[in-house]
């Protein structure tokens, strides 16, 4: 399930694992049929929705390069929200994705509303951060980061009958250039033919996940939407 968020509440990190399948030129209907017919009896726990993110990176694209070389410890900062991409974002969340080896965890902090429109810049986002109740160490980390990518995709959710394995199917991928200066969102890349499938589960269920994964006729792949967006737009 997507985690709930509270403003600047410190919670123990829960590390999970995920298996990814980047399915090129694949029919979504067929993928859904495969998931629904799986012995784990996957069902739809709640409706599909659009997900939007603004990713942050260092000026030298350190996070992008860390992913490319497979650094064992990585941090990814992004603002996430659901629904419409532009306009008044009433419930944005700062999400910090922590990757440690083969497992990962997330920290979430609610932000004050954001008006995402033409002309928005890093200064406007810094104002949002300043008005939000963020821990001091998070504020310090954000000082060294810049907005680099805006992306959007449509996500469908599936959950196994024992509720231990969640599968998500992402389509309608959109990547838009966003920088520190005034943005007019002119550089856009689209991908409507691919399906990105992810299976997520608790670390202790890794062995069982292998059996579940073997029931899918798909090949495991390495996939990062942030890296894909940077590559599609030739940002690095």
Secondary structure, DSSP 4 states (H G I P E B T S, - for coil): -PPP--TT-------EEEEEEEETT--HHHHHHHHHTSTT--B--S--EEEEEEEEE-TT-HHHHHHHHT-SEEEEEEEEEES-SSEEESS-EEEEEEEETTEEEEEEEE---EEE-TT--HHHHHHHHHHS---HHHHHHHTT-EEEEEEEEEEEEEE-TTS--EEEEEEEEEEEE--SS------EEEE-S-EEEEEEEEGGGHHHHHHHHTTS-S--B---HHHHHHHHTT--
